[in-house]
Amino acid sequence: MGNIKVGDICHVINSGLVYPSYREFAIEAGHPDMITEEYVEYSNSKTVGGKIVKVLYIGVHCMYSNLPLAVVEIVDKPSGLKFIIEVEGLSIDMDRTIHQFVDEYLSGKPIGEKIADERVSKFLIQAIILNNPMDIQFVSEKLITDEDYARVLKKDGGLLGIIPEARRTLELCNLAIKNEEYAERFIPERFKSLVE
């Protein structure tokens, strides 16, 4: 299946290898929505040529082809614009790979601005929490789990202040206070009387 793996950011280099949804393949890949949504059809498949995509799944659909197929999602379009493409139709853009970005971060390159969603991976979030948990503020909150926030607060409870207020649960507030009394100022009013 070449060097392309799930999670890679790639360019579509051959839109002639794009398919509408293969029912069985889409279901096997865990993306049954492709069957009903028809994000990309034969009539508009050329429009995805050159687009940057994230690989969601790789497999082989033996009924139609023995070539590796991938379910991909366009990263600079509204979430959910997915299609199936032969892996040969993809190329990794070395300037945009997640691992290169993480390597740069680990080498001390400052962030200082929001990280594009397509560059975020579990590996990057883990690196941020281990090295400089304050940088979690540069990752879109929709990509961060409550468990990630809990790990941040175990490193520094005072960072409760950079967690969006709507995401501050009672459990996270308790964890923050246990690690840093200063965090009390960031506890939402609805939890002030409940914090242990």
C-alpha positions in Angstrom: 0.0 0.0 0.0 3.0 2.2 -0.5 4.2 4.8 2.0 0.7 6.4 2.5 -0.9 5.7 5.9 -4.1 6.6 7.7 -3.8 10.1 9.0 -1.4 11.3 6.2 -2.1 14.6 4.5 -1.8 14.1 0.7 -2.5 15.8 -2.6 -4.9 14.3 -5.2 -2.5 13.9 -8.2 -4.9 11.8 -10.4 -8.6 12.6 -10.1 -9.2 9.9 -12.7 -8.8 7.4 -9.9 -11.6 8.9 -7.8 -14.9 6.9 -7.3 -18.3 7.6 -5.8 -19.0 5.4 -2.9 -18.6 1.6 -3.1 -21.2 0.5 -0.7 -19.4 -2.4 0.9 -16.1 -0.6 1.0 -17.6 2.5 2.7 -19.3 0.4 5.3 -16.2 -1.6 6.0 -14.3 1.7 6.3 -16.7 2.9 8.9 -18.1 5.7 6.7 -21.6 4.6 5.7 -22.6 8.3 5.3 -20.7 8.2 1.9 -23.5 6.0 0.5 -26.3 8.5 1.1 -24.4 11.8 0.9 -22.7 11.2 -2.4 -20.1 13.9 -1.6 -18.3 13.4 -4.9 -20.0 11.9 -8.0 -18.6 10.8 -11.3 -19.8 14.0 -12.9 -17.8 16.2 -10.6 -14.9 13.9 -9.7 -12.4 16.1 -11.6 -13.1 19.0 -9.1 -11.0 17.2 -6.5 -7.9 17.1 -8.6 -5.0 18.8 -6.7 -7.0 19.1 -3.5 -5.3 18.4 -0.2 -6.9 15.5 1.7 -6.5 13.6 4.9 -6.5 9.8 4.6 -9.2 8.3 6.8 -9.0 4.6 5.8 -7.0 2.3 3.5 -8.1 -1.1 2.3 -8.8 -3.3 -0.7 -12.1 -3.8 -2.4 -11.6 -7.1 -4.1 -15.0 -7.1 -5.9 -13.9 -4.2 -8.1 -10.1 -4.0 -7.9 -7.1 -5.5 -6.2 -5.6 -2.0 -5.9 -5.4 -0.3 -2.5 -8.3 2.2 -2.1 -8.5 5.0 0.4 -11.3 7.0 2.0 -10.2 10.6 2.1 -11.6 13.9 3.3 -10.8 17.3 1.8 -9.2 19.3 4.6 -9.9 22.8 3.4 -13.6 22.3 2.8 -16.5 21.8 5.2 -16.1 18.7 7.3 -17.4 15.6 5.7 -16.5 16.1 2.0 -15.2 12.5 1.5 -14.6 10.3 -1.5 -12.8 7.0 -2.4 -9.6 7.1 -4.4 -7.0 4.6 -5.5 -3.9 5.1 -3.3 -1.9 5.6 -6.5 -3.9 8.8 -7.0 -2.4 10.4 -3.9 0.9 11.9 -3.2 2.3 13.0 0.2 3.2 16.7 0.3 6.4 16.7 2.4 6.0 20.3 3.4 2.6 19.6 5.1 3.1 16.2 6.7 2.0 15.9 10.3 5.2 14.2 11.4 7.4 17.0 10.0 5.3 19.6 11.9 5.6 17.6 15.1 9.3 17.2 14.6 9.7 21.0 14.2 7.6 21.5 17.3 9.7 19.1 19.4 12.9 20.8 18.2 11.7 24.0 19.9 10.0 25.8 17.1 7.5 28.2 18.7 3.8 28.0 17.6 2.3 31.4 18.5 -0.8 30.9 16.4 -3.7 28.5 15.8 -2.5 25.2 14.3 -4.4 24.2 11.1 -6.7 21.3 11.9 -5.1 19.0 9.3 -1.8 19.2 11.1 -3.2 18.1 14.4 -2.7 14.4 15.5 -2.8 12.5 18.7 1.0 12.5 18.5 1.1 16.3 18.4 -1.4 16.7 21.3 0.7 14.3 23.3 3.9 16.2 22.5 2.3 19.5 23.5 1.1 18.1 26.8 4.5 16.7 27.6 6.6 19.7 26.5 4.5 22.8 26.9 0.8 22.2 27.9 0.0 25.9 27.5 0.3 25.4 23.7 -2.9 23.4 23.9 -4.7 26.7 23.3 -3.4 26.7 19.7 -5.3 23.5 18.9 -9.0 23.7 17.9 -11.0 22.6 20.9 -13.1 20.3 18.8 -10.0 18.1 18.4 -9.2 18.0 22.1 -10.9 15.4 24.4 -11.8 16.0 28.0 -9.1 13.4 28.8 -6.5 15.6 27.0 -7.6 18.6 29.1 -7.3 16.4 32.2 -3.7 15.6 31.3 -3.0 19.3 30.8 -4.4 20.1 34.2 -2.3 17.4 35.9 0.7 19.2 34.5 -0.6 22.6 35.6 -4.0 23.2 37.2 -3.7 26.9 36.5 -4.2 26.2 32.8 -7.9 25.8 33.5 -8.1 29.4 32.4 -7.2 28.6 28.8 -9.8 25.8 28.5 -13.0 27.2 26.9 -15.5 27.8 29.7 -18.1 25.6 28.1 -15.7 22.7 28.3 -14.8 23.2 32.0 -16.6 20.3 33.7 -16.9 19.8 37.4 -14.4 16.9 37.2 -11.8 19.2 35.4 -12.4 22.0 37.9 -11.7 19.6 40.8 -8.6 18.3 39.1 -7.3 21.8 38.5 -7.9 22.9 42.2 -6.1 19.8 43.4 -3.0 20.8 41.4 -3.1 24.5 41.7 -5.2 26.7 44.1 -4.8 29.6 41.8 -7.2 27.8 39.4 -10.1 28.8 41.7 -10.5 32.1 39.8 -11.2 30.1 36.6 -14.0 28.0 38.0 -17.4 28.8 36.4 -20.1 30.1 38.8 -22.2 27.0 38.3 -19.5 24.9 39.9 -18.2 27.2 42.7 -20.3 25.6 45.4 -19.6 22.1 44.2 -15.8 22.0 43.9 -14.2 19.9 46.6 
